[in-house]
Amino acid sequence: MIVHELTDIEHLFTEQLQEGYYIIRETYQNVLVEPAGGTVRQVDAGTEEVVTIVFDPGDEYSLIRLDTYTFIGGIPSLIELKETIATEYDVFVHNHSATSYM
């Protein structure tokens, strides 16, 4: 069984997104849990980044989750994230002044 432990939550690239859209990154530490003769053995199974696109409709209700992407082995680069999301969503600002990186 793999256990996912949430280690960090933060917003990514909010200054580069169209108004009302947010990208939330969650970093999970994966631990493989196996029974071992009356005890439990835990093995580090690496980390994964879960990137979620949400939209704030601007009212008192909750955010709307549009999609979730998982990146194994680290934080995706801004270029990789844009390429992944752009296939389905047009949420990034399209001017050249918004090209700062993480």
N, C-alpha and C positions, 0 to 999 in steps of 0.2 A: 504494500500500500504506500502511495506517495502522499506525504503531508505537505501542504503549501502554507508557509508561514509568511504573513505580510510583513515586510521589513521597512517599507518606505512608500509614502504617497506624496506626489507633488504634481503641479501643473507644468506642462511643457509647452513651449511655443505659443502661449496665449497671446503674446503681442503680435504674432504673425498671422493670426486667424481672423476670419471675418467676424463681425460683431455677433455675439450670442453663442459662438462655438467655443468649446474647450477641449483640450486633449489632456487626459489624466493618465499619468504613468504610475503603475504599481509594480514594485519589485518584490518578487517572492523568492524565498529560499526554500528549495525543495529538499525534503528529507525522506529517504526510503526507509520504511519501518518494517522489520521482519521479525517474526517470532524466532527465538533461538534457545530451545531447551528450557522453557520455563521463564525466560527473560525476554526482553525486547531489545533487538539490536537496531541502532539508527545509523544510517550511512548518508553522508552528504551527497545529494544528487544534483548539485549546481543551482544556479539561479535562472529565473526567466523574467522578462519584462512584459507586462500586459499593458497595452496602450488602448485606452477607451476614448472614443469620440462622443461627446455629449453636446446637446443643444439646450440652451436656456431660453424658453419661450417668453421670458420677461414678466411672468405673473407669479403668483404666490405658490404655484404648484411645483412639483419636483422637476429635476432635469430629465431630458429625454435622451436615453442611450441610443445612439445610432449604430455603433458597431464596436467590436473588440478585436484586437490583433495581438498575437503572442510572438515575441522574439526570444529565441533561445540564445543564451550566451552573451547577454549584455544589452546595453542601451542602444537602440538603433540610431544611426546618424540622421541628421535632419534631411539629407537627400533621400536616404532609404525610407524614412517615414513618409515624406512627401510622395515618393513614387508609389508606395504601398497604398496610401489613402486616395491618391488622385485617380486611381482606377475606378473608384466608386463615388467619391465625394469631392465637391469643389468648395473646400472650406478655407483654403489658404488665401491670404491677401496677395493680389497679383501685381504689386508694384515692386520695383527693383530696390527700393530703399529698405525693404523688410527682409534683408538677407543675412542678418546676424545669426551666428551659430551658438550652440550650447556652450 
